[in-house]
Amino acid sequence: MGRVGKVFLIVWAVLMTIIAGGLAGFEAMRLFGKSNLDSKSATSTPMLDQANVAYSTDTAEKWESDWVRYNGEVYDYNEDIITFLIMGIDKDDKTVKEVKEGTDGGQADALFLLVLNPHDESIKIIGINRNTMTDVDIYDEYGRYMTTMIAQIAVQHGFGNGMEESCEYQVKAVSNLFYQLPIHGYAAINMSAIPKINDMVGGVDVTVLEDLTKFDKKLVEGEQVHLEGDTAFRYVKCRDISVFGSSDRRLERQRQYLNAFIKAARAASSENNNTAIQIFTEISDAMVTNISADEVSYLAPDMIGYSFDSTDLMMIEGQTTRGEDFEEFYVDEDDLYKKIIEVFYEKVNYVD
């Protein structure tokens, strides 16, 4: 969805704000940026050695703690990678609001990991099925931890106050799913912001992937549509819950839309340098984020030239089953592990 593109645009917006206000102190902010990002992650490296990964023990003096052996090769975790969790929250409110402790924080109907790799100057995006069955922490109406149970990952954000607390719960759940992957920041955006953001980049072109005419008469399967206003919202948000696998198909639509949105956002920014800051201003009331100005100032100068194309947006494979009450998605652990290696690790020339 457009929310991953939004982090893209947030980087632009804050950088422009800094430039508009003068460059004094910019380098000092960059010095703090990287250390702040690193400090926000609860972990420093994924715990892949807990996944039955065989590594050398008889040559411990040569073996680094963040190395893993996979398919006969040795890989090193790329500590310079920066990872953000982008959440699309199932809330129609135009402004994010704090709620009472309980389960009213809003579910994370869209979950994407945005991965910035300075080594090859690339951006990768990993989509996470909202029905992914994983450990979810349960809290009572007073915010007290009660237990952990297997449930759809999207419900984790529902606990807490609907603001930073809920986001932090969701970050923890995603990090644990990815073997305690370091996550350096987050942005949670209410779905209600989609029409405004969509239209500020001039709309988005898609070929409709499935019949959605029960929600919007324009959304005829196979038709090429220029998404505007509420039609964009319906395309990425609506699904027929009576149809098995509807969440999977919606995720594919979100993936398609996100690719098209990023293309449109880049085009709009090239024509109007103020596009990013205008969008940032418009969505700020509908967003909760812990990405600060000094962190953005660290990222922005380099990130502007990073590469990204449709193949860089990937999904974790798995299987959807019909649960007792709701659909359940079980990740293919082999595929998850493989993608972690491919995205977050680099091959090491190591000889036993």
PyMOL commands that set and color helices and strands:
alter all, ss='L'
color gray80, all
select helices_A, chain A and resi 2-20+26-40+48-50+153-158+164-177+191-200+229-237+246-271+275-286+293-303+310-312+333-344
alter helices_A, ss='H'
color red, helices_A
select strands_A, chain A and resi 67-70+73-77+82-89+108-117+122-128+133-139+145-152+185-190+204-207+224-227+287-289+313-315+318-322+327-331+345-348
alter strands_A, ss='S'
color yellow, strands_A
deselect
rebuild
show_as cartoon
